[in-house]
Amino acid sequence: MKNLFEKSRTLALGLSLSAGAVIALAACSQQPATETETPAATSSAAPAPAEMDAMATSATGERSATAQGVISAIDAEGGKITIEHEPIASLEWPAMTMGFAASPALIDQAKVGDRVEFDLVVTGGAGEVKAIRPQ
Protein backbone atom coordinates (compact mmCIF):
# COMPACT_ATOMS: atom_id res chain seq x y z
CA MET A 1 0.00 0.00 0.00
CA LYS A 2 2.84 2.35 0.87
CA ASN A 3 4.46 1.60 -2.49
CA LEU A 4 1.21 2.53 -4.29
CA PHE A 5 1.00 5.77 -2.29
CA GLU A 6 4.60 6.68 -3.23
CA LYS A 7 3.91 5.98 -6.93
CA SER A 8 0.78 8.15 -6.96
CA ARG A 9 2.63 10.93 -5.11
CA THR A 10 5.49 10.76 -7.65
CA LEU A 11 2.99 10.84 -10.51
CA ALA A 12 1.19 13.86 -9.01
CA LEU A 13 4.50 15.68 -8.51
CA GLY A 14 5.49 14.92 -12.12
CA LEU A 15 2.18 16.23 -13.44
CA SER A 16 2.51 19.39 -11.35
CA LEU A 17 6.00 20.02 -12.69
CA SER A 18 4.83 19.38 -16.28
CA ALA A 19 1.93 21.80 -15.88
CA GLY A 20 4.27 24.39 -14.41
CA ALA A 21 6.67 23.98 -17.32
CA VAL A 22 3.85 24.44 -19.85
CA ILE A 23 2.67 27.60 -18.09
CA ALA A 24 6.23 28.96 -17.92
CA LEU A 25 6.83 28.27 -21.61
CA ALA A 26 3.56 29.94 -22.55
CA ALA A 27 4.48 33.00 -20.51
CA CYS A 28 7.93 33.16 -22.11
CA SER A 29 6.52 33.10 -25.64
CA GLN A 30 4.53 36.27 -25.09
CA GLN A 31 6.58 39.36 -25.83
CA PRO A 32 5.60 42.58 -24.06
CA ALA A 33 5.07 45.52 -26.39
CA THR A 34 8.01 47.87 -25.85
CA GLU A 35 9.28 50.87 -27.69
CA THR A 36 12.67 50.35 -29.29
CA GLU A 37 15.12 52.80 -30.71
CA THR A 38 16.29 52.48 -34.29
CA PRO A 39 19.63 53.69 -35.57
CA ALA A 40 17.85 55.94 -38.08
CA ALA A 41 17.69 59.67 -37.48
CA THR A 42 14.18 59.42 -36.10
CA SER A 43 13.20 56.82 -33.54
CA SER A 44 9.85 55.09 -33.48
CA ALA A 45 8.39 51.89 -32.15
CA ALA A 46 7.74 49.07 -34.58
CA PRO A 47 4.03 48.49 -35.08
CA ALA A 48 2.41 45.60 -33.28
CA PRO A 49 1.25 42.64 -35.41
CA ALA A 50 -2.35 43.84 -35.09
CA GLU A 51 -1.35 47.21 -36.57
CA MET A 52 0.40 45.44 -39.45
CA ASP A 53 -2.76 43.38 -40.07
CA ALA A 54 -4.82 46.58 -40.15
CA MET A 55 -2.44 48.06 -42.73
CA ALA A 56 -2.64 44.90 -44.84
CA THR A 57 -6.42 44.65 -44.77
CA SER A 58 -6.91 48.34 -45.55
CA ALA A 59 -4.83 48.04 -48.73
CA THR A 60 -6.79 47.29 -51.88
CA GLY A 61 -5.23 46.63 -55.24
CA GLU A 62 -1.73 47.69 -56.19
CA ARG A 63 -0.24 50.95 -54.95
CA SER A 64 3.17 52.48 -55.52
CA ALA A 65 5.21 54.88 -53.43
CA THR A 66 8.64 56.41 -53.07
CA ALA A 67 10.27 56.49 -49.65
CA GLN A 68 13.56 57.05 -47.85
CA GLY A 69 15.31 54.84 -45.35
CA VAL A 70 18.40 52.90 -44.31
CA ILE A 71 19.07 49.33 -45.42
CA SER A 72 19.42 47.27 -42.24
CA ALA A 73 19.60 43.72 -43.63
CA ILE A 74 19.87 41.81 -46.90
CA ASP A 75 18.64 38.24 -47.39
CA ALA A 76 19.88 37.27 -50.85
CA GLU A 77 18.63 33.68 -50.59
CA GLY A 78 15.18 34.80 -49.41
CA GLY A 79 15.02 37.64 -51.96
CA LYS A 80 14.43 40.34 -49.33
CA ILE A 81 15.87 43.70 -48.34
CA THR A 82 15.03 45.05 -44.88
CA ILE A 83 14.74 48.83 -44.71
CA GLU A 84 14.24 51.12 -41.71
CA HIS A 85 12.01 53.54 -43.59
CA GLU A 86 10.65 56.96 -42.74
CA PRO A 87 6.86 57.48 -42.71
CA ILE A 88 5.26 56.85 -46.10
CA ALA A 89 2.38 59.31 -46.23
CA SER A 90 0.90 58.03 -49.50
CA LEU A 91 0.48 54.57 -47.94
CA GLU A 92 -0.42 55.94 -44.50
CA TRP A 93 2.46 53.91 -43.01
CA PRO A 94 4.41 55.15 -39.99
CA ALA A 95 8.19 54.90 -39.82
CA MET A 96 9.15 51.27 -39.25
CA THR A 97 11.53 48.49 -40.22
CA MET A 98 10.17 46.16 -42.90
CA GLY A 99 11.40 43.41 -45.16
CA PHE A 100 10.55 43.90 -48.83
CA ALA A 101 10.83 41.48 -51.73
CA ALA A 102 13.47 42.54 -54.24
CA SER A 103 14.96 41.24 -57.47
CA PRO A 104 18.44 39.67 -57.43
CA ALA A 105 19.78 42.69 -59.38
CA LEU A 106 18.54 45.11 -56.69
CA ILE A 107 19.85 42.88 -53.90
CA ASP A 108 23.29 42.87 -55.59
CA GLN A 109 23.48 46.67 -55.58
CA ALA A 110 22.19 47.10 -51.99
CA LYS A 111 24.55 47.46 -49.02
CA VAL A 112 23.66 47.31 -45.33
CA GLY A 113 23.95 50.79 -43.83
CA ASP A 114 23.22 52.64 -47.09
CA ARG A 115 20.79 55.54 -46.86
CA VAL A 116 18.50 55.18 -49.87
CA GLU A 117 15.47 56.48 -51.66
CA PHE A 118 13.45 53.56 -52.98
CA ASP A 119 10.40 52.90 -55.11
CA LEU A 120 8.04 50.16 -54.02
CA VAL A 121 4.84 48.54 -55.16
CA VAL A 122 2.41 47.26 -52.54
CA THR A 123 -0.16 44.60 -53.33
CA GLY A 124 -2.36 43.85 -50.34
CA GLY A 125 0.06 44.23 -47.44
CA ALA A 126 3.17 42.92 -49.23
CA GLY A 127 5.68 45.34 -50.69
CA GLU A 128 8.32 44.88 -53.36
CA VAL A 129 11.21 47.26 -53.94
CA LYS A 130 11.40 48.17 -57.63
CA ALA A 131 14.30 50.66 -57.55
CA ILE A 132 16.96 51.85 -55.10
CA ARG A 133 18.90 55.10 -55.28
CA PRO A 134 21.70 55.76 -52.76
CA GLN A 135 21.48 59.18 -51.09
N, CA, C and O of each residue as an XYZ file, in Angstrom:
540
protein
N       0.824     -1.186      0.000
C       0.000      0.000      0.000
C       0.872      1.255      0.000
O       0.591      2.226     -0.702
N       1.935      1.210      0.804
C       2.841      2.353      0.874
C       3.487      2.592     -0.486
O       3.644      3.737     -0.909
N       3.866      1.504     -1.178
C       4.465      1.603     -2.490
C       3.505      2.262     -3.487
O       3.939      3.074     -4.304
N       2.226      1.935     -3.437
C       1.214      2.531     -4.290
C       1.062      4.020     -3.992
O       0.917      4.833     -4.904
N       1.096      4.371     -2.699
C       1.004      5.773     -2.290
C       2.188      6.561     -2.831
O       2.009      7.670     -3.335
N       3.396      6.009     -2.737
C       4.596      6.680     -3.230
C       4.521      6.885     -4.740
O       4.901      7.942     -5.243
N       4.026      5.865     -5.474
C       3.906      5.975     -6.931
C       2.912      7.064     -7.319
O       3.173      7.843     -8.236
N       1.770      7.124     -6.625
C       0.781      8.153     -6.961
C       1.295      9.538     -6.591
O       1.010     10.512     -7.288
N       2.041      9.633     -5.516
C       2.632     10.930     -5.113
C       3.662     11.371     -6.150
O       3.701     12.545     -6.518
N       4.491     10.449     -6.622
C       5.488     10.759     -7.647
C       4.806     11.186     -8.943
O       5.244     12.131     -9.599
N       3.739     10.493     -9.306
C       2.990     10.844    -10.513
C       2.373     12.232    -10.381
O       2.425     13.021    -11.325
N       1.797     12.539     -9.236
C       1.189     13.860     -9.011
C       2.240     14.954     -9.072
O       1.996     16.017     -9.642
N       3.421     14.701     -8.482
C       4.499     15.676     -8.514
C       4.963     15.901     -9.950
O       5.209     17.036    -10.358
N       5.082     14.807    -10.718
C       5.489     14.923    -12.119
C       4.491     15.717    -12.941
O       4.881     16.536    -13.774
N       3.213     15.483    -12.715
C       2.177     16.232    -13.438
C       2.208     17.705    -13.060
O       2.030     18.568    -13.920
N       2.429     17.999    -11.800
C       2.508     19.393    -11.353
C       3.678     20.098    -12.008
O       3.548     21.232    -12.468
N       4.827     19.428    -12.052
C       6.002     20.019    -12.695
C       5.768     20.220    -14.183
O       6.168     21.244    -14.736
N       5.122     19.253    -14.845
C       4.833     19.382    -16.278
C       3.893     20.553    -16.541
O       4.101     21.320    -17.482
N       2.867     20.691    -15.718
C       1.926     21.798    -15.882
C       2.635     23.124    -15.663
O       2.389     24.091    -16.383
N       3.505     23.170    -14.680
C       4.270     24.395    -14.415
C       5.172     24.752    -15.580
O       5.301     25.923    -15.938
N       5.798     23.738    -16.174
C       6.673     23.978    -17.318
C       5.879     24.513    -18.505
O       6.344     25.419    -19.198
N       4.693     23.969    -18.750
C       3.846     24.440    -19.854
C       3.449     25.894    -19.626
O       3.494     26.704    -20.552
N       3.064     26.224    -18.410
C       2.673     27.599    -18.093
C       3.861     28.541    -18.257
O       3.713     29.635    -18.801
N       5.029     28.128    -17.794
C       6.229     28.962    -17.917
C       6.593     29.179    -19.379
O       6.933     30.296    -19.770
N       6.526     28.121    -20.195
C       6.832     28.266    -21.613
C       5.836     29.185    -22.302
O       6.220     29.993    -23.148
N       4.580     29.074    -21.955
C       3.559     29.937    -22.549
C       3.819     31.387    -22.177
O       3.671     32.277    -23.014
N       4.201     31.629    -20.947
C       4.478     33.000    -20.509
C       5.713     33.551    -21.209
O       5.760     34.739    -21.528
N       6.706     32.715    -21.451
C       7.930     33.160    -22.112
C       7.700     33.507    -23.574
O       8.394     34.366    -24.119
N       6.744     32.858    -24.214
C       6.521     33.099    -25.638
C       5.798     34.402    -25.903
O       5.759     34.857    -27.046
N       5.230     35.010    -24.893
C       4.528     36.271    -25.090
C       5.503     37.411    -24.866
O       6.091     37.539    -23.792
N       5.669     38.237    -25.889
C       6.584     39.358    -25.829
C       5.822     40.616    -25.431
O       4.819     40.944    -26.066
N       6.268     41.328    -24.400
C       5.600     42.578    -24.060
C       5.872     43.612    -25.143
O       6.955     43.634    -25.726
N       4.906     44.453    -25.408
C       5.073     45.520    -26.385
C       5.942     46.595    -25.758
O       5.569     47.195    -24.750
N       7.118     46.840    -26.364
C       8.015     47.865    -25.855
C       8.437     48.742    -26.995
O       8.425     48.317    -28.150
N       8.807     49.944    -26.691
C       9.285     50.872    -27.691
C      10.774     50.666    -27.835
O      11.493     50.612    -26.838
N      11.248     50.551    -29.064
C      12.667     50.351    -29.293
C      13.211     51.497    -30.117
O      12.492     52.126    -30.894
N      14.499     51.759    -29.934
C      15.123     52.805    -30.713
C      15.730     52.192    -31.954
O      16.239     51.072    -31.918
N      15.676     52.922    -33.053
C      16.292     52.476    -34.289
C      17.489     53.364    -34.553
O      17.524     54.500    -34.079
N      18.473     52.880    -35.295
C      19.633     53.692    -35.574
C      19.361     54.820    -36.558
O      20.239     55.653    -36.784
N      18.186     54.871    -37.143
C      17.853     55.939    -38.080
C      17.764     57.266    -37.337
O      17.744     57.295    -36.107
N      17.711     58.342    -38.074
C      17.686     59.672    -37.475
C      16.479     59.865    -36.565
O      16.581     60.511    -35.522
N      15.347     59.312    -36.955
C      14.175     59.415    -36.103
C      13.900     58.072    -35.484
O      14.095     57.038    -36.122
N      13.449     58.073    -34.253
C      13.199     56.823    -33.543
C      11.702     56.625    -33.397
O      10.971     57.550    -33.046
N      11.254     55.403    -33.672
C       9.851     55.087    -33.479
C       9.713     53.621    -33.146
O      10.580     52.812    -33.477
N       8.634     53.285    -32.500
C       8.387     51.890    -32.148
C       7.864     51.145    -33.367
O       7.117     51.699    -34.174
N       8.261     49.895    -33.491
C       7.737     49.067    -34.576
C       6.277     48.769    -34.293
O       5.904     48.559    -33.139
N       5.447     48.746    -35.318
C       4.031     48.485    -35.081
C       3.800     47.062    -34.598
O       4.527     46.137    -34.961
N       2.788     46.912    -33.785
C       2.411     45.596    -33.283
C       1.816     44.788    -34.428
O       1.350     45.370    -35.408
N       1.820     43.453    -34.329
C       1.252     42.641    -35.409
C      -0.174     43.039    -35.776
O      -0.543     42.990    -36.949
N      -0.981     43.431    -34.792
C      -2.355     43.836    -35.090
C      -2.370     45.077    -35.970
O      -3.221     45.206    -36.851
N      -1.413     46.009    -35.732
C      -1.346     47.206    -36.569
C      -0.942     46.837    -37.996
O      -1.462     47.399    -38.960
N      -0.008     45.886    -38.123
C       0.395     45.445    -39.454
C      -0.779     44.800    -40.173
O      -0.962     45.028    -41.368
N      -1.582     43.996    -39.470
C      -2.761     43.377    -40.074
C      -3.731     44.440    -40.554
O      -4.318     44.306    -41.628
N      -3.906     45.503    -39.764
C      -4.824     46.578    -40.149
C      -4.329     47.249    -41.422
O      -5.122     47.581    -42.303
N      -2.995     47.452    -41.522
C      -2.441     48.056    -42.728
C      -2.690     47.146    -43.926
O      -3.064     47.615    -45.000
N      -2.482     45.851    -43.741
C      -2.637     44.904    -44.844
C      -4.086     44.819    -45.300
O      -4.347     44.769    -46.502
N      -5.028     44.801    -44.374
C      -6.417     44.654    -44.765
C      -6.994     45.949    -45.327
O      -7.996     45.911    -46.041
N      -6.387     47.091    -45.023
C      -6.911     48.341    -45.549
C      -6.414     48.590    -46.975
O      -6.961     49.434    -47.685
N      -5.385     47.859    -47.390
C      -4.829     48.043    -48.729
C      -5.673     47.265    -49.741
O      -5.973     46.085    -49.555
N      -6.042     47.959    -50.811
C      -6.786     47.292    -51.882
C      -6.060     47.535    -53.192
O      -5.660     48.660    -53.493
N      -5.897     46.489    -53.957
C      -5.232     46.630    -55.241
C      -3.750     46.878    -55.098
O      -3.154     46.594    -54.059
N      -3.163     47.409    -56.148
C      -1.730     47.688    -56.192
C      -1.494     49.180    -56.042
O      -2.121     49.990    -56.724
N      -0.588     49.537    -55.146
C      -0.240     50.946    -54.954
C       1.268     51.084    -55.019
O       2.002     50.157    -54.675
N       1.728     52.247    -55.461
C       3.171     52.483    -55.517
C       3.510     53.710    -54.692
O       2.667     54.577    -54.458
N       4.756     53.766    -54.258
C       5.213     54.878    -53.430
C       6.719     54.997    -53.555
O       7.406     54.064    -53.970
N       7.211     56.162    -53.186
C       8.643     56.414    -53.072
C       8.900     56.779    -51.630
O       8.131     57.530    -51.030
N       9.985     56.250    -51.060
C      10.271     56.487    -49.646
C      11.775     56.567    -49.434
O      12.563     56.268    -50.331
N      12.156     56.975    -48.234
C      13.559     57.051    -47.847
C      13.777     56.169    -46.618
O      12.875     55.968    -45.805
N      14.992     55.653    -46.507
C      15.311     54.841    -45.351
C      16.749     54.370    -45.375
O      17.550     54.796    -46.207
N      17.061     53.475    -44.435
C      18.397     52.901    -44.314
C      18.272     51.383    -44.424
O      17.446     50.772    -43.746
N      19.087     50.787    -45.270
C      19.070     49.334    -45.421
C      19.682     48.725    -44.163
O      20.823     49.025    -43.815
N      18.919     47.870    -43.484
C      19.417     47.275    -42.243
C      19.758     45.796    -42.378
O      20.467     45.256    -41.529
N      19.274     45.128    -43.417
C      19.601     43.715    -43.632
C      19.319     43.342    -45.077
O      18.472     43.935    -45.746
N      20.063     42.333    -45.540
C      19.870     41.811    -46.895
C      19.828     40.290    -46.793
O      20.724     39.672    -46.219
N      18.782     39.697    -47.354
C      18.640     38.240    -47.392
C      18.605     37.838    -48.863
O      17.537     37.751    -49.470
N      19.794     37.593    -49.427
C      19.883     37.274    -50.853
C      19.150     35.977    -51.180
O      18.456     35.901    -52.194
N      19.296     34.962    -50.338
C      18.625     33.679    -50.592
C      17.114     33.806    -50.520
O      16.396     33.182    -51.302
N      16.625     34.618    -49.577
C      15.184     34.804    -49.412
C      14.610     35.865    -50.331
O      13.392     36.025    -50.411
N      15.490     36.607    -51.040
C      15.019     37.637    -51.962
C      14.406     38.835    -51.256
O      13.423     39.404    -51.731
N      14.997     39.230    -50.095
C      14.433     40.344    -49.328
C      15.497     41.347    -48.920
O      16.652     41.005    -48.666
N      15.061     42.603    -48.869
C      15.868     43.699    -48.340
C      15.065     44.298    -47.186
O      13.889     44.625    -47.348
N      15.699     44.439    -46.030
C      15.035     45.047    -44.881
C      15.472     46.502    -44.806
O      16.662     46.813    -44.831
N      14.476     47.392    -44.715
C      14.739     48.834    -44.712
C      14.050     49.471    -43.514
O      12.868     49.233    -43.263
N      14.807     50.289    -42.774
C      14.236     51.123    -41.713
C      13.770     52.394    -42.414
O      14.553     53.320    -42.627
N      12.485     52.429    -42.769
C      12.014     53.544    -43.586
C      11.316     54.621    -42.760
O      10.773     54.375    -41.684
N      11.361     55.813    -43.318
C      10.654     56.955    -42.735
C       9.160     56.770    -43.013
O       8.787     55.876    -43.772
N       8.297     57.598    -42.414
C       6.859     57.476    -42.709
C       6.609     57.586    -44.214
O       7.270     58.352    -44.914
N       5.644     56.808    -44.690
C       5.262     56.850    -46.105
C       3.821     57.359    -46.143
O       2.870     56.587    -46.021
N       3.685     58.653    -46.311
C       2.377     59.314    -46.229
C       1.384     58.757    -47.245
O       0.214     58.561    -46.916
N       1.827     58.502    -48.463
C       0.903     58.032    -49.499
C       0.308     56.661    -49.183
O      -0.759     56.317    -49.691
N       0.991     55.877    -48.346
C       0.480     54.574    -47.938
C      -0.106     54.607    -46.532
O      -0.653     53.616    -46.049
N       0.017     55.762    -45.885
C      -0.420     55.938    -44.498
C       0.311     54.969    -43.569
O      -0.282     54.411    -42.645
N       1.622     54.776    -43.829
C       2.462     53.914    -43.009
C       3.344     54.780    -42.122
O       3.915     55.762    -42.597
N       3.467     54.438    -40.853
C       4.413     55.147    -39.986
C       5.836     54.675    -40.284
O       6.037     53.711    -41.024
N       6.804     55.351    -39.711
C       8.188     54.896    -39.823
C       8.296     53.531    -39.157
O       7.767     53.324    -38.065
N       8.978     52.604    -39.812
C       9.149     51.266    -39.249
C      10.231     50.527    -40.025
O      10.735     51.018    -41.036
N      10.575     49.359    -39.546
C      11.526     48.491    -40.223
C      10.745     47.353    -40.851
O       9.998     46.648    -40.172
N      10.924     47.179    -42.163
C      10.165     46.161    -42.898
C      11.077     45.438    -43.882
O      12.039     46.004    -44.402
N      10.746     44.175    -44.119
C      11.404     43.412    -45.162
C      10.574     43.495    -46.430
O       9.358     43.302    -46.399
N      11.231     43.780    -47.542
C      10.552     43.900    -48.828
C      11.162     42.901    -49.804
O      12.370     42.663    -49.784
N      10.328     42.322    -50.653
C      10.825     41.480    -51.731
C      11.634     42.369    -52.675
O      11.341     43.555    -52.832
N      12.650     41.783    -53.298
C      13.471     42.536    -54.244
C      14.088     41.562    -55.239
O      14.322     40.394    -54.928
N      14.342     42.065    -56.432
C      14.956     41.241    -57.474
C      16.427     40.990    -57.120
O      17.018     41.748    -56.351
N      17.014     39.931    -57.679
C      18.439     39.672    -57.431
C      19.326     40.849    -57.845
O      20.328     41.126    -57.185
N      18.972     41.541    -58.928
C      19.777     42.686    -59.376
C      19.777     43.805    -58.333
O      20.818     44.410    -58.075
N      18.607     44.085    -57.728
C      18.541     45.111    -56.687
C      19.281     44.674    -55.428
O      19.951     45.479    -54.782
N      19.157     43.402    -55.087
C      19.853     42.885    -53.903
C      21.367     43.008    -54.093
O      22.083     43.323    -53.143
N      21.859     42.762    -55.312
C      23.290     42.868    -55.587
C      23.821     44.286    -55.414
O      24.974     44.467    -55.024
N      23.001     45.291    -55.696
C      23.479     46.670    -55.579
C      23.260     47.255    -54.181
O      23.799     48.319    -53.875
N      22.490     46.589    -53.335
C      22.191     47.100    -51.995
C      23.324     46.761    -51.022
O      23.963     45.714    -51.128
N      23.555     47.674    -50.072
C      24.549     47.458    -49.023
C      23.954     47.860    -47.688
O      23.338     48.918    -47.568
N      24.140     47.005    -46.675
C      23.661     47.315    -45.329
C      24.302     48.620    -44.869
O      25.508     48.821    -45.013
N      23.481     49.493    -44.319
C      23.951     50.793    -43.830
C      23.743     51.929    -44.817
O      23.846     53.099    -44.448
N      23.449     51.592    -46.081
C      23.221     52.636    -47.093
C      21.926     53.384    -46.807
O      20.897     52.779    -46.506
N      21.993     54.707    -46.906
C      20.789     55.536    -46.857
C      20.307     55.622    -48.290
O      21.067     55.986    -49.188
N      19.015     55.279    -48.511
C      18.497     55.177    -49.873
C      17.126     55.827    -50.015
O      16.380     56.002    -49.051
N      16.835     56.170    -51.252
C      15.471     56.481    -51.661
C      15.063     55.266    -52.481
O      15.846     54.784    -53.300
N      13.852     54.766    -52.276
C      13.451     53.563    -52.982
C      12.010     53.666    -53.453
O      11.174     54.326    -52.836
N      11.747     52.992    -54.562
C      10.398     52.897    -55.105
C       9.878     51.515    -54.754
O      10.600     50.524    -54.866
N       8.618     51.452    -54.327
C       8.041     50.165    -54.019
C       6.627     50.076    -54.539
O       5.944     51.082    -54.730
N       6.203     48.844    -54.763
C       4.837     48.544    -55.161
C       4.266     47.669    -54.063
O       4.897     46.702    -53.635
N       3.058     48.014    -53.606
C       2.406     47.263    -52.540
C       1.138     46.635    -53.106
O       0.282     47.319    -53.667
N       1.039     45.335    -52.947
C      -0.161     44.604    -53.333
C      -0.669     43.936    -52.066
O       0.019     43.105    -51.474
N      -1.885     44.305    -51.649
C      -2.360     43.848    -50.339
C      -1.482     44.485    -49.290
O      -1.382     45.711    -49.240
N      -0.845     43.695    -48.454
C       0.060     44.226    -47.436
C       1.515     43.955    -47.747
O       2.391     44.343    -46.974
N       1.799     43.281    -48.889
C       3.168     42.917    -49.226
C       3.772     43.945    -50.167
O       3.145     44.354    -51.145
N       4.993     44.357    -49.862
C       5.682     45.341    -50.686
C       6.864     44.738    -51.415
O       7.506     43.807    -50.929
N       7.142     45.281    -52.586
C       8.315     44.878    -53.360
C       9.066     46.119    -53.796
O       8.482     47.038    -54.372
N      10.369     46.146    -53.519
C      11.212     47.264    -53.940
C      11.461     47.105    -55.436
O      11.861     46.041    -55.908
N      11.212     48.193    -56.172
C      11.398     48.174    -57.629
C      12.640     48.936    -58.060
O      13.185     48.674    -59.132
N      13.100     49.886    -57.228
C      14.305     50.662    -57.553
C      14.900     51.192    -56.260
O      14.188     51.487    -55.300
N      16.236     51.307    -56.257
C      16.956     51.849    -55.098
C      17.935     52.889    -55.613
O      18.655     52.652    -56.583
N      17.959     54.047    -54.955
C      18.901     55.098    -55.282
C      19.630     55.528    -54.006
O      18.998     56.037    -53.080
N      20.953     55.329    -53.945
C      21.696     55.762    -52.761
C      21.587     57.279    -52.598
O      21.512     58.012    -53.584
N      21.579     57.741    -51.351
C      21.483     59.178    -51.087
C      22.757     59.664    -50.440
O      22.880     60.851    -50.135
